[in-house]
């Protein structure tokens, strides 16, 4: 019996215990080429298929497991990134609230309606290096109130009735210092139009604040002037409380007019002998209703304006503040105009 026949008989006798793994695939392929019976060849082919299928299934499962792990890790790092961004965004808010709650920089002011109030705010750089700082004004939310059907002003104009702003125009700053006899700064160009100030280490820079209100219903309105670093991080703030606004009216005009009509209302001009002052008043007046456009009668030199009279039985109250300079630094007249609609 030759060697090939001995190998074949040996395989037939051990076919129930023959195992195939990845290390003997090559020897199995050689065995498949031996002259053995068809049943043994069938079993060998079946065992080879099962072994390869298990290997493929195992590899597929490993790939799926790796993908799931990567997805979980990706979601985790994505969430971590969002959390970090949220922390960065809220950091300034939290820091700002802490500064507000512990700030000793408080200013309480009572105003005369239409008359500006000026105050110097000192910006101090407590850092060891030169800093670019920005001043930001925040204002309270506007709440509307209507009493006894008397409309004090157009609700849309409520937001503009009180103004707290930083004077960043060098010409205006100079004009106010000269007219109000205020302390002059070393340079009127200390602050930019975006309210940025360059402050050296341990330096104090004065900034002029203008507060004006036409809202006679104002009560304890709270404003804040923030000093922030260039990156937006708050450093400290000035809390400004407008306690009340008193309206000192020079003259009251009453008009009873047909309702739901555009009527022309005329006002005497006490400055008609001074064309320059009359022209300046026309340019720089302020009315609590933006629908009013003051004009000058070319014949009489008196003031007039067209106004939509409200519904029957209604009453509108308009306040005029006359200024002779474009910065509205000093009120020369304060008039109140009451418009009543006739009852049919």
Buried (B, 14 or more C-beta within 10 A) or exposed (E): EEEEEEBBEEBEEEBEEBEBEEEBEEEBEEBEEBEBEEEBBEEBEEBBEEBEEEEEEEEEEEEEEEEEEEEEEEEEEEEEEEEEEEEEEEEBEEEBEEBBEEEEBEBEBEBBBBBBBBBEBEBBBEBEEEBBBBBBBEBEEEEEEEEEEEBBBBEEBBEBBBBBEBBBBBEBBBBBBEEEEBEEBEEBEBBEEEBBBBBEEEBEBBBBBBBBBBBBEBEEBEBBBBBBEEEEEBBBBBBBEBEBBEBEEEEEBEBEBEBEEEBEBBBEBBBBEBEEBBEBBBEBBBBBBEEBEBEBBEEEBBBBBEBEBBEEEBBBBBBBBBBBBEBBBBBBBBBBBBBBBEEE
